[in-house]
Amino acid sequence: MDGAGRDDGATAAVAARVPGAAALGLLPPPGVATVPGTLLADPGWTAEVLAARAVRAGTADRRVLATVWWYSLSSVLLTPALAGLVTGRVLSGRLEDTAVHLLAGAAPVAATATAGRGDLAGELRGTLGAVVAAVAGAGGTRERPLWAVATDSLANRLLALGRALGDVPAATALAGPLAAAVGAPLPAPRYEDVGGVRFTRRASCCLLYRVPHEALCTSCPRRPPAERRVLLEDTAARIR
């Protein structure tokens, strides 16, 4: 995509193969704002987004704002390429070929991409590197924790796609090889099975608990392991 966002229909074709594609962020809702993927690598634009989100979040902590923004953005940004990988119809992982769709408050809700060229790992390496650098610069934070957030988003998206398509083992089996092909500093994605249900074993903390009135995520690595296990068992019992 370029300019305001060229759409060759490739993402829609992939979405047609994925049950619940809209909820997964493959089909943008009508009337939302659309920004070209290249804008995500602009630290000045990112700083403006963080400043605008500070009022809604109730915190001026730039590191928290940047990490929470990247947690939501990375999940949406990676979805088209990963959906293409799972369904066997390659979508681009390049920022130049991507558009991100935002709700009010600059909340990422969907992403679309054109047909890919084949080197998905290389494309994602460039995309993640560029956007992580921009987010780190705008948020005054280190890049390495943001790479950990990215690997959790990769793992979570493949898990969600696997659930949607009814084949969690096949979808999640793609995570390790893809991350290895992307290479350092992207950590290896991990999963754990609890109560017969697969979850991402998180490598990162999204820092959402540092936002007023928010709590630690169920699978947050900051939780004591025994407490996290009990919470995951309860979640597994409810979604089996």
MIKOLDO-916141 format. One record per residue (C-alpha): z, y, x. Coordinates in steps of 0.05 Angstrom, whole numbers, padded with zeros to 5 digits, always signed. Example, Ala and Ser with C-alpha at 12.3 -4.5 7.8 and 13.67 -1.06 7.14 Angstrom:
BEGIN
+00156-00090+00246+00143-00021+00273
This chain:
BEGIN
+00000+00000+00000-00011+00071+00023+00001+00141-00003+00034+00136-00071+00027+00061-00067-00036+00019-00073-00027-00044-00114-00075-00102-00105-00040-00145-00156-00014-00195-00104+00059-00187-00121+00045-00194-00195+00008-00259-00181+00068-00285-00143+00115-00261-00198+00076-00301-00249+00098-00364-00211+00172-00346-00210+00215-00352-00273+00258-00290-00281+00215-00250-00233+00236-00183-00263+00310-00197-00252+00294-00217-00180+00261-00151-00166+00188-00173-00165+00167-00131-00226+00187-00058-00226+00213-00030-00292+00169+00023-00324+00184+00095-00306+00221+00084-00242+00209+00125-00179+00165+00093-00126+00167+00107-00051+00121+00080+00003+00155+00030+00050+00141+00074+00110+00190+00126+00083+00247+00076+00093+00239+00083+00168+00250+00158+00165+00322+00174+00186+00317+00244+00156+00297+00218+00087+00351+00164+00093+00404+00216+00109+00384+00254+00046+00390+00190+00005+00460+00177+00033+00482+00248+00019+00458+00242-00053+00492+00175-00062+00558+00201-00034+00574+00238-00098+00562+00178-00142+00599+00131-00094+00659+00177-00087+00661+00172-00011+00635+00215+00046+00642+00159+00097+00571+00156+00126+00581+00087+00156+00602+00059+00088+00546+00094+00051+00494+00069+00101+00518-00003+00099+00522-00006+00023+00453+00025+00018+00424-00024+00068+00457-00083+00032+00421-00065-00032+00357-00042+00000+00348-00102+00047+00355-00151-00011+00301-00116-00051+00256-00102+00009+00253-00175+00031+00240-00205-00038+00164-00200-00042+00151-00232+00026+00202-00287+00013+00175-00301-00057+00106-00307-00027+00133-00355+00025+00167-00399-00026+00108-00401-00074+00055-00410-00020+00019-00344-00034+00029-00299+00027+00052-00228+00015+00057-00176+00070+00122-00160+00104+00096-00095+00133+00125-00028+00111+00054+00000+00107+00037-00052+00054+00102-00045+00014+00128+00001-00041+00201+00004-00063+00220+00023-00134+00284+00063-00146+00328+00074-00206+00367+00139-00215+00414+00151-00157+00364+00120-00108+00384+00050-00128+00332-00001-00103+00311-00045-00162+00245-00076-00141+00193-00080-00086+00119-00097-00086+00072-00114-00029-00001-00128-00018-00030-00194+00004-00007-00214+00073-00044-00228+00137-00005-00289+00159+00044-00268+00213+00103-00260+00167+00157-00266+00221+00124-00213+00264+00116-00167+00204+00189-00175+00184+00211-00163+00255+00176-00096+00255+00200-00077+00186+00273-00095+00196+00274-00063+00265+00246+00003+00239+00290+00008+00177+00354-00015+00212+00343+00039+00264+00334+00092+00210+00395+00070+00171+00438+00066+00234+00415+00135+00255+00428+00166+00187+00495+00131+00179+00521+00139+00249+00534+00065+00254+00514+00008+00301+00451-00032+00288+00479-00101+00300+00522-00104+00236+00461-00082+00197+00421-00140+00225+00476-00186+00200+00469-00155+00131+00394-00169+00136+00404-00243+00150+00451-00249+00091+00399-00215+00047+00346-00263+00072+00391-00323+00057+00412-00296-00011+00341-00282-00033+00316-00350-00014+00375-00381-00050+00360-00340-00113+00287-00359-00110+00305-00432-00102+00350-00429-00163+00295-00395-00203+00244-00447-00183+00291-00506-00191+00289-00528-00118+00346-00497-00078+00341-00546-00019+00267-00531-00007+00275-00455-00011+00338-00451+00031+00307-00497+00084+00259-00440+00099+00314-00392+00120+00331-00419+00189+00260-00427+00215+00239-00359+00190+00300-00324+00220+00288-00360+00286+00216-00337+00286+00237-00265+00272+00284-00272+00331+00344-00234+00358+00382-00194+00339+00374-00226+00270+00430-00278+00265+00418-00348+00239+00427-00352+00164+00479-00402+00139+00495-00438+00074+00554-00478+00048+00558-00525-00011+00620-00517-00054+00631-00557-00118+00559-00581-00117+00532-00510-00114+00500-00477-00053+00524-00408-00030+00506-00363+00028+00559-00366+00082+00560-00292+00097+00554-00264+00167+00566-00192+00145+00611-00147+00104+00573-00098+00060+00634-00050+00061+00631-00042-00014+00706-00052-00016+00712+00015+00020+00682+00050-00041+00734+00074-00092+00750+00024-00147+00710-00033-00113+00738-00098-00087+00720-00150-00034+00661-00192-00054+00676-00265-00072+00642-00291-00010+00663-00235+00037+00679-00260+00108+00739-00214+00108+00774-00259+00058+00819-00315+00086+00778-00379+00087+00823-00416+00037+00821-00358-00012+00746-00353-00007+00739-00428-00019+00781-00425-00082+00739-00367-00108+00674-00403-00093+00699-00466-00127+00715-00425-00189+00645-00393-00186+00612-00461-00177+00649-00488-00238+00622-00431-00280+00549-00435-00259+00538-00510-00253
